[in-house]
Amino acid sequence: MSAFMKENRTIKDGEKLVNALTQMIEENLDTRKWDLHLGFTASSRRGNATAIYESPRCRVSFSYSQQQRPEHDELSVEFGRLHAANEMPFMKYQGEECRCWHNFVDPLRFLDDLSAEHAKEQFVMPKGVPSVIEAFSHSEAAKKTLNEFPPLYAVTLQSVIWKHYGQRLFDLFDLRRPELWEKYRRFIKEYYRLLGMKASFGPPYENIC
């Protein structure tokens, strides 16, 4: 566990904040095992920092946002294919505006072999998440970490997810697996049609690339 990140969360030096973020990530995730290396970083004086790791298969973005208290700090984790932009969630790809960074929950529903209909049913349930996430969230250690420093909880959750799904998770975003991506794209299109969710900003949720 990285106490360094929590203790240095108010650093104004962007490079040091990024270093604290990457230290927390690499202490809790075996990036080398998954052939991930640091490919891009960014920071701001407002206490935000981003670290993007990449492999021949995909990119993984960790975006830290500092709030007034450490127990309210946030860390979002998103997956992208190799063409995903460093600092923009949307891009034009093959002539169409699309979302190039993706939450990690929808891919897990797909990898759990849920149909779009069953994925919708899971979404509207009280917990609304795949079983691996729900099981992790119920552990006492996870609850303690979430209450004390949510960014560390987010990284630890990724460790559990990566161990559970293995290479299948990273393969989903591999540009060399177009058939798999097309199957996922069709799943997402039907899933969001059933949910009836409309994006308030940017391309429709089902426009992914």
N, C-alpha and C positions, 0 to 999 in steps of 0.2 A: 504494500500500500504506500502511495506517495504522499507523505506528509508535506514534502517540499512544495507540491503544487498548491495545497491548501494554505500553507504558511506564506507563500509568495504570490498569492492571487492579486494583491494590490500593486504589484510591480508596475511602474510606469515605463520601464525600459522594455520595448516590444520584443527584442531579441531574447531577453531573459524570461519573459512571459512564455514565449514559444518554447524555449528550452525546458521550462517547468512543465508545460503541457506534454511535450514529446517524452519527457522522462516518465511522467505518469502513465502514458500510453505504453511505453516499452517495458515498464516494470510489470505491467499487468496483462499484456498481450504478447504472444510469441510471434512478432512480426516476421522474423526470419523463417520460421517454419512455413509460413504462407507466402514466402518469397516477396514480401512487401518491404519497400524502402521509402524513405522520406523523399517526396518529390517536389513539394511546394509548401511554403509557409507564408503567413501574413498576420499582421497584428495592428492594433490601434491603441491610442492613448486612453480610450474609454474602457479598456479592460477586456477587449475581445481578441481572440487569437484563433487561427486556423492552421491545422496541419493536415496535409493530404499525403497519404501513402499510396504507392502504386506498385503493381506487379505486371507481368505479361498478360494477366487476365483482366484486371480491373483496377479501379481507384477507390480508396476509402477516405472520406473526409471527416475530420473531427473538428467541430467548431465550438469553441468555448466562449461563453458570455457571462461576464461578471455582473452580479447584482449587488444590492446593498449589504447582504449578509451571505457568508459561505454556504449556508444551508439552502439558499435560494439560487445559487449559481446553476448554470445550465451547460450541458454539453450535448450537442446533436451529432449523431453519427449517420452518415449517408453513404450509399454506394453509387458508383458511376462506372460507365464503360470508359475505355481509354480516351475517347474523344471528349469527355465531359470537361466543360470549361472550369478554370481554376476558381473564379470568383463570381460566377453567374449561375443561377439555378436553371436558366432556360437558354436555349440556343436554336439556331436554324440548322437542321440536319436533313439532308436529302430533300431540300426544298420545303420543309415543313417546320413550323415552330413547335418545339417539344421540350419536355422536362428531362434534363440530362442527369440530375441527381435524384436518388430514390431512397425513400425511407426503407428501413430493413424489415419492417413487419410484413408488408405485402409479399415480398419474396418468400418469407417463411411459410405463409399460408399456401403458396404455390408449391414449395418444396415438400410440404406435408401432404401433397396430393389432394388438397381440397378442391372441389368444384367451385366455380364462381358463386353458386347458390349457397353452398356450405360456408364459404368464406364470408359471405354477407351475414349468414346466421351467427357466425362466430363474432363478427364485428359488433353486432347489436346486443350481444350478451353483456352482462354486468362488467366482466373483466375485459372482454373483447380482444384478447391476445392469444397467440399460439401457446400451447401447453408448456413448452420449454421456458417461456418468459414468465408465465404464471407460477410455475414451480419455483423458479429462482426468486421471484418477488416475495414468496412466502417464507423464505429462510430468514432466521434471526439476524444473521450477518448482513444480508442484503438490506433488511429494514433499517439496521443501525447505520449502514453506510449511506443509504438514501436520506436519512434524517440529518446526518452530519455534513455530507458533501456529495450532492447528486452527481457531479461529473465523474467521480470515482465509481459510483454505482453504475453509470452508463458504460464505462470502460469494462468493468467487471462483468456486466451483462454480456457484452460482446464476446468476452473470453468464453463464457458458457455457450453462447450461440455458435461460435466458430468450432468449438469442440464437438458440439452436438451434430451440426450439419456438415462439417468438414469441407472438403474441396467442392462439394456440390454448390455451396453458396457462392463461391468465387467464380465457378464455371458459368453460372447463370448470366454473368455480365461479360463474358469473354466474347470478343468480336469474332473469334474463330468458331463460335458455336451459334451461327445464325438461326438454325432450326429450333434450338432450345429457346433463344430469345423471342422468336416469332410465336412460339407456343405460349410463352409468358405474356407477351404483348396482347395476344387474344384473350388470355385469362383476365388481364387487367381491364381491357376494354369492356368485357361483359360484367366484371365485378362492379365497376363504377357505374355502369348503366343500371344495374340492379339496385345499387345504393341510391341512385338519383342525386349524387353529389355534384355540384357545379362549382368550379373554381372561381373565386372572386378576383383573382389576379393571375395573369399568365395564361399559358395554354391549358386546355382541358386536362384533367387529371389523367385521362387515358392516353394522352399524347406523350408517349415516352420514347426515349432514344438512347 
